[in-house]
Amino acid sequence: MRTDNGAVKNTIISVYFILIVLAVVMATVFSAFKDITNNAGLTFVILLSVFAGLFLAVYLIAKYFEYNSDGDKVIVTNKGLLLSEKFNYRAHEVEFDKEELVGYKFINYIVYRELVLYTKRKGRSSVRTRFNVSLVTRRKRKYVRQSLSKIIKNNKNKV
């Protein structure tokens, strides 16, 4: 089975655009915040920290996810959505044989979801690998869960 969340890329680019427009609007109406405090430096720091926090949250949560279990190997990829074609510094890819899969679990936090894969490596105990699946739809997470369960079931039947 093969699935990804490539359709969400345009949405994330729109969110970045809205954040930049919001920063420009906040900069132009900076004088309107004089009612909150008379200290302009404090107002600037507050606005800058809110904008930086929102930008960082979107940056950390927005990742491309691809799952491919066709063939003898399972390939799971996470990479950044913004500038990922030219700069591949946020890429995280794991490729392993289906027989090496020991377990998996999905962890749901408030706005962040992750897939944890447990694989057995030669000469080692199981290795834990984490993937960001926050922007993967519920239906696609269900398909990934079904595929991983089927692989684990087949591994238990072989032993």
C-alpha positions as CSV (number, residue, x, y, z in Angstrom):
1,M,0.0,0.0,0.0
2,R,1.2,3.5,-0.8
3,T,-0.1,6.7,0.7
4,D,1.0,10.3,1.4
5,N,-0.3,13.7,2.4
6,G,1.0,15.7,-0.6
7,A,-2.4,17.5,-1.0
8,V,-1.8,19.5,2.2
9,K,1.2,21.4,0.8
10,N,-0.9,24.2,-0.7
11,T,-2.7,24.6,2.6
12,I,0.5,25.1,4.5
13,I,1.8,27.6,1.9
14,S,-1.4,29.5,2.4
15,V,-1.0,29.5,6.2
16,Y,2.6,30.9,5.8
17,F,1.2,33.6,3.5
18,I,-1.5,34.5,6.1
19,L,1.1,34.6,8.8
20,I,3.3,37.0,6.7
21,V,0.3,39.2,5.9
22,L,-0.6,39.2,9.6
23,A,2.9,40.3,10.5
24,V,2.7,43.2,8.0
25,V,-0.7,44.2,9.3
26,M,0.6,44.1,12.9
27,A,3.5,46.2,11.9
28,T,1.3,48.9,10.3
29,V,-1.1,49.1,13.1
30,F,1.6,49.0,15.7
31,S,0.6,52.4,17.0
32,A,-2.9,51.1,17.8
33,F,-1.5,49.0,20.7
34,K,-0.6,52.2,22.7
35,D,-3.7,51.6,24.7
36,I,-2.4,48.4,26.1
37,T,0.9,49.8,27.3
38,N,2.9,53.0,26.9
39,N,6.1,51.1,26.4
40,A,6.6,50.6,22.6
41,G,9.5,48.1,23.1
42,L,7.3,45.8,25.3
43,T,4.5,45.9,22.7
44,F,6.9,45.1,19.9
45,V,8.4,42.2,21.9
46,I,5.0,40.8,22.7
47,L,3.8,41.0,19.1
48,L,7.1,39.5,17.8
49,S,7.0,36.6,20.2
50,V,3.4,35.8,19.3
51,F,4.2,35.8,15.6
52,A,7.4,33.8,16.1
53,G,5.5,31.2,18.2
54,L,2.9,30.8,15.5
55,F,5.5,30.5,12.8
56,L,7.5,28.0,14.7
57,A,4.4,25.9,15.6
58,V,3.4,25.7,11.9
59,Y,7.0,24.9,10.9
60,L,7.4,22.0,13.4
61,I,4.0,20.5,12.7
62,A,3.8,20.8,8.9
63,K,5.6,17.8,7.5
64,Y,5.2,15.7,4.4
65,F,4.5,12.0,5.2
66,E,4.8,9.1,2.8
67,Y,4.2,5.4,3.5
68,N,5.0,2.6,1.0
69,S,4.7,-1.1,1.8
70,D,4.6,-2.4,-1.7
71,G,7.2,-5.2,-2.3
72,D,9.4,-6.7,0.3
73,K,10.4,-3.5,2.1
74,V,8.5,-0.8,4.0
75,I,9.6,2.8,3.3
76,V,8.4,5.6,5.5
77,T,9.4,9.2,4.8
78,N,9.0,12.5,6.7
79,K,10.3,15.7,5.2
80,G,9.5,19.4,5.5
81,L,6.9,20.9,3.3
82,L,8.5,24.3,2.7
83,L,11.6,24.4,0.6
84,S,11.9,20.6,0.7
85,E,12.5,20.2,-3.0
86,K,15.8,22.2,-2.9
87,F,16.9,21.8,0.6
88,N,16.5,18.3,2.0
89,Y,17.7,19.1,5.5
90,R,14.5,18.0,7.3
91,A,14.2,14.6,5.6
92,H,13.9,11.5,7.7
93,E,13.5,8.2,5.9
94,V,13.5,4.6,7.1
95,E,13.6,1.5,4.9
96,F,13.3,-1.9,6.4
97,D,12.2,-5.5,5.5
98,K,8.7,-6.4,6.5
99,E,10.0,-9.2,8.7
100,E,11.9,-6.7,10.8
101,L,8.7,-4.9,12.0
102,V,8.0,-5.8,15.6
103,G,5.3,-3.2,16.5
104,Y,3.9,0.2,16.0
105,K,1.7,2.8,17.8
106,F,0.0,6.1,17.0
107,I,0.4,8.7,19.7
108,N,-2.1,11.6,19.6
109,Y,-1.3,14.8,21.4
110,I,-3.5,17.9,21.2
111,V,-2.2,19.2,17.8
112,Y,0.6,16.8,17.1
113,R,0.3,13.2,16.1
114,E,3.1,10.7,15.6
115,L,3.7,7.2,14.4
116,V,6.2,5.1,16.3
117,L,7.6,2.1,14.6
118,Y,9.5,-0.7,16.4
119,T,11.9,-2.7,14.2
120,K,14.3,-5.5,15.0
121,R,17.8,-5.0,13.7
122,K,20.4,-7.7,13.5
123,G,22.5,-7.8,16.6
124,R,20.3,-5.3,18.5
125,S,17.1,-5.2,20.3
126,S,14.2,-3.3,18.8
127,V,14.8,0.2,17.4
128,R,12.2,2.9,17.9
129,T,11.6,5.4,15.0
130,R,9.2,8.3,15.2
131,F,7.3,10.0,12.3
132,N,5.2,13.1,12.3
133,V,1.7,12.3,11.0
134,S,-0.1,15.4,12.2
135,L,-1.3,16.4,8.7
136,V,-2.3,12.9,7.6
137,T,-6.0,12.5,7.3
138,R,-7.8,10.1,9.7
139,R,-8.7,7.8,6.7
140,K,-5.1,7.5,5.6
141,R,-3.9,6.8,9.1
142,K,-6.5,4.0,9.3
143,Y,-5.1,2.5,6.1
144,V,-1.5,2.7,7.4
145,R,-2.7,1.1,10.7
146,Q,-4.4,-1.7,8.7
147,S,-1.2,-2.3,6.6
148,L,1.1,-2.4,9.6
149,S,-1.3,-4.7,11.5
150,K,-1.3,-7.1,8.5
151,I,2.5,-7.1,8.3
152,I,2.8,-7.9,12.1
153,K,0.1,-10.6,11.7
154,N,2.1,-12.2,8.9
155,N,5.3,-12.0,10.9
156,K,3.7,-13.8,13.8
157,N,2.4,-16.5,11.5
158,K,5.8,-17.1,10.1
159,V,7.4,-17.7,13.5
